[in-house]
Amino acid sequence: MSCLVSLVETSTRIRKMNVKLTIVLIITIAAFSTHAESWNKQQTEVWNIVLASYEDIDKRDNNWTDKWVTEDAIVWGSSTPMPRSRSAIKRWEKFSLDDGTINNVAEYSPTAIVVHGDTAVAHYYYSNGTTSKKGDQKVTHGRCSDVLVKDKKSWKFVAWHCADEPKKH
């Protein structure tokens, strides 16, 4: 009986979180659509690459780095003590992608994209809702600055810095 009660409570918490995240998503889409109307073709192309890379990450595809990141990329986030190469990213991603965490919802909201020739910088906010293998839910918010370069005909990441927003206690 206690398992059933626990399951019902978990289901209720998930529904409440989904309602809140849906509201945030609607607001984000409204803000994005008004800003995106003023983007040129290159800015839109860069943003679509950012979103496509996250689709692979959200699918927990450990090969996303081969597809979206240059071989000489160096990245540094607030969760790492030193910058990392593409091969280091792949090793650590394999470790974190295999932990059993499920991505329930993810949102990415652009704030600015600048393109100069074959180089682009994309600044944006993110929100992620995950459930651990143990059933614990976690919502994180943060911001990223990505640097992309045009590699032949497609854009690839050469650097980025992402940082979760600090928890407010």
NORQUI-V306466 format. One record per pair of residues at least 4 apart in sequence whose ideal C-beta (glycine too) atoms are under 7 Angstrom apart, sorted by the first residue. I is the first residue (numbers start at 1). GAP is how many residues later the second one is. Records with the same first field share a line. If there is no record, write none. Layout:
# NORQUI-V306466
I->GAP, GAP
This chain:
# NORQUI-V306466
1->4
2->4
3->4
4->4
5->4
6->4
7->4
8->4
9->4
10->4, 125
11->4
12->4
13->4, 124
14->4
15->4
16->4
17->4, 112, 120
18->4
19->4
20->4
21->4, 84, 108
22->4
23->4
24->4, 83, 103
25->4, 82
26->4
27->4
28->4, 79, 81
29->4
30->4
31->4, 78
32->4, 77, 78
33->4
35->75
36->8
39->4, 5, 74
41->4
42->4, 73
43->4, 70, 72
44->4
45->4, 110
46->4, 67, 69, 74, 76, 102, 109
47->4, 63, 66, 75
48->4
49->4, 99, 106
50->4, 58, 72, 96
51->4, 57
53->4, 11, 15
54->4, 52, 54
55->4
56->5, 8, 11
57->7
58->45, 48
60->37
62->28, 31, 32, 35
63->4
64->4
65->4, 21, 24, 25, 28
68->88, 89
69->4, 17, 20, 87, 88
70->79, 81, 86, 87, 88
71->15
73->13, 84, 85, 86
74->9, 11, 85
75->8, 9, 14, 84, 85
76->4, 7, 85
77->84, 85, 86
78->85, 86
80->4
84->4, 5
86->4
87->4
88->4
89->4
90->4
91->4
92->4
93->4
94->4
99->34
100->32, 33
101->29, 30, 31, 32
102->28, 29
103->25, 27
104->25, 26, 27
105->24
106->22
107->19, 20
108->16, 18
109->15, 16
110->12, 14
111->12, 13, 14
112->11
113->7, 9
114->6, 7
115->5
118->31, 32
119->30
120->28, 35
121->24, 26
122->24, 26
123->22
124->19, 20
125->16, 18
126->15, 16, 18
127->12, 14
128->11, 12
129->8, 10
130->8
131->4, 6
132->4
140->24
141->24
142->20, 21, 22, 23
143->20
144->16, 17, 18
145->15, 16
146->11, 14
147->11, 12, 13
148->7, 8, 9, 10
149->7, 9
150->5
151->5
